[in-house]
């Protein structure tokens, strides 16, 4: 039998947001109150599922970006930088490394060494409200033409292991998600939460591996599903979505931000075979639901 409508409705509900707001407010207040060197331009903002209203019950961490806008990285070649008059960040200049070190000091002085854990890309901070994954980053500029003003803003950081530059566009992701939710008449975000909960159900019953499908990947996958697949009921939407994904050409899909490829071999990408595995598991769950 198919998954009942009442079960999908339950899965569609958003998780609590009070603690996430309090945790963000605490970290934002600490960063804002710090006496930063010089005239730095700093932007602190929420990203991830709590920002995008796709968080579900039991999801514990919030994602916070602390972004330095006084410097930026870009997709420009050295020749293009010379043409535009841009120069690389000189040695000794206050850049991402110095900024990250100072943010780490600020967080540690407030939450203590036991409350701060350094990861490869983020800093995990245990606040009185909930755990926060803090990403220290700089502005990134994705230039569309050789013009100093024709760029798309993103964020960038360097991994602790290997010093690889990582680029993302969380603000574009948010804006596109709001638009998608509107064009689907409010069905997109609830269906993201439905599939996240279905993923958790499958993993909890050991029908898929825990690491098969990150929440971020599920959200980006559903963004690619046509608007006409959403609506009427949760059962209809669920069926239409998994059936469309079954026939879709996955490698051609972009992330919700419209700038990065969803599928590939980079750590920030999803192997296409894992998406297909998840979708087949969802179809099997639909066809063989048992209370």
N, C-alpha and C positions, 0 to 999 in steps of 0.2 A: 504494500500500500504506500502511497506517497506521504511525504511529511505533512502532517495536518497544519491547517492555517493557523490555529492557535499557538502551535509550537514556533512557527516562523514569526508570528507577532511578538512572542516573548523574546526571541533572539534579536528582534529589530530594535529593542529598547536601548537607549543610550545609558552608559554607566554614569555613576556619580561624578560631579565636577567640582564640588565644594573644596575638597582637599587640594585638587590640582591648582585651583585659583589661588589658594592660600600659599602653596609652595612657590608658585611663580611670583607672587607679590613679595614674598620674603627675599628671594634671590634677586629680584629686580631692585628692591630697596637697598640691599647691600651693595650691589654694583653701582647704583646711582649715587650712593652716599660716599663712595671711595674717592679719595683725592688723587685722581689720575695725573700722570705727568703731562705737561704741555696742554695744548688745546685739542684733545682727542675727541673724535666723533664716534660715539658708541651707541649701538642699537640692541636692546634686549627684547626678545620676542618668543612667544610660544610657537612650536611647530609640532608636527606629528598628529596623532589621533585626537588628542584633547583640543588642539587648535582647530582641527577639521571636523569636529563633532562626530567622529567615527569610533570613539572609545566605547568599549563594552565592559560589562561587569567583570570584576576580577583582574582587570588590566591595571597594573600598579604604578608603572613609571610614566612620568611626563617628560617631554623633550623641550629643552629650552636652549635657544641660541643666544650667545653673547657675541655680537659682531662688531669688529673694528672697521669703521668706514674711512678712516684717515689714509689708509693704503688699500690697494686692490691688486688682484691678479686678473689675468685676462687670457683670451685665446689668440692674442696678437702675436705675430712672428717678430723676430728682432728687427727685420727690415721695416715692418709696419709700425713698430714702436718709434723707430727713428723718423719715419715720415710724419708721424703725429707729434713728435717731440716728447714722447714718454721715455722715461728711464727706469731701469730696474731699481729695486730698493737697495740703496748702498749699504755696505757693512757699517754696523754701529747705529743705523737708523732704527727708530722704534717701530718694529714690524710685528708680524704674527707671533714669532717666538717669544719676544719680550712681553707682548700682550698676554699670551697664554700663561706665561710664568707668573705675571702679576695677578691674573684672575685666579690662578691656583692658590696663590698666597692669600688673597682676599677670602676665598671660600674656606680655606683651611683655618684661617684665624677665627672665623665665625663658627664653623661647624665642627672644628677639631680634626686632627689627623685621622681618627677612627671613622669620621663621617664623610671622608672624601677618598674615593678610589680612582686611580688614574687608569684609563683604558686606552686602547689603540687610537680611537677617534674622539671619544667623549670622556667627561669626568663625571662619575656617578656620585651624587651628593645625597646624603640621607638627611632630609629636613624633618622637623617635628610633624609634618603633615603627610608626606609621602616621599619616595625616592625620585630624584630628578636626574635625567641624563643631560648634562650640560655640554653643549658643543661650543667651543671657542673658535671663532672663525673670522675671516676678513671678507670684505665685499669681493664679489667676482663679477667681471663684466664680459658678457658674451657679445662681442661686436658683430653686427650684421653687415656693416659696410665700413670703409676706411673713413670714418667720421668720428670725431671725439665725443659726439653726443648720441650716436646711433648704436645703443647697446641695450642688452637685456640684463637686469641685475640678478645675480645669484649670490651664493656664499661659497667660500672655499676654506680648506684647512689641509694640514699635512698629517699623514699618519705617523704615529710614534715609531712604528716598525716599518722601516723602508723609506720613510720620508716621501711617500707618494702623495701628490696633490689630489685631493678629493673635491669634486664640485657638485653642488646641488642647487635647486631653485625652489625652496620651500614657500616663498611668497607667491610665486606663480602657481605652485601646486594648490595652495589654498584658494586663490582666485578662480582657478579652473574648476575646483570642486564645488564652489558656490554656484558657478554658472551651470554645471552639470546637474546639480540638485534642482535648480530652477527649471531647466529644460526637460527634466523628467517629472516635473510636478511634485517634487518632494520625495521621490522614491529612491533616488540614488544612494544617499547616505544611510537610510535604514537598511537597504539591501547589502551595503558593505558590511554593516554590523551583523546581518543575518549570516553572511558567508564566513565572517570571522568566527562567529559562535559555532557554525557548522564545522569549521576547521578544528576548533577546540574539542568539539564532541568526537570527531573522528580520531583525533590524537589521544583523547582521554580513554577511548575504547581500543586503543592500539591498532587502529585501522590504517593510520598513516604515521610517519615519523614526526616527532615534535618540531623538527626544523625544516619540514617540507615547504612551508609557505608562510613567510613573514607577513604580518598585517599590512605593511607598506606595499608589498607586491600584490596582495589581494585587492587593495584599494585602486592601484594603478591598472590592474587587469579589468576591473569592473568599469573603470572610466572609459575603456575602449569599447565596451558593449554599447551598441546603438540605443538611442533614447527610446525607440519604439518597443524595445524588449522589456521596458519597465512599465508597471502600472496594472490596473484592474484589481489584482490581489497579490498577496505575497507568494502564494502557490504559483500563480501564472508567471510572475516575475522570476521566481526561482527556476522554473522549468525553461522559460525563454532564454535566460542568461546561460545556464549550463549547456543548453542545446546549441546556442550561438557559438560559445567558446569551443565546443566540440568540433565545429567546422571551420573555425577561424584560422587565419594564417598568423600564428603567434610571432614569428621573428620580425615582422614588420611593425609591431606595435611600439609606440612611444610611451614614456611615462606621462603622468597627468600634467606635468609641467610643460610638456610639448618640446623639450629640448634634448632629452636623453633617451636612449633606447632602453626599453624595459627588459628585454631578454639579451643575454650574453654571458661572458665568462668573467667579467669584473666582479669584485665583491659586492658592489652596489647593484648588480643585475641579478636576474632570476634565470636559471637554466630552464629552457622551454620544456624539457621533459618533465620537470617537477610540476610545472603548471598543468600539463596534460594529466599527470598522475593525480593531482588534486581534483581536477575536474571529473575524472573517471570515478574517483572515490565519492564525490558529491552526487553523481548520477546513480551510483550504486546505493547510496544512502537514501536517495529519493525513491528508488524502485523497491527498496526492501526495508522501509521504516517499520520498526517494531517498538511498541511502548514498553 
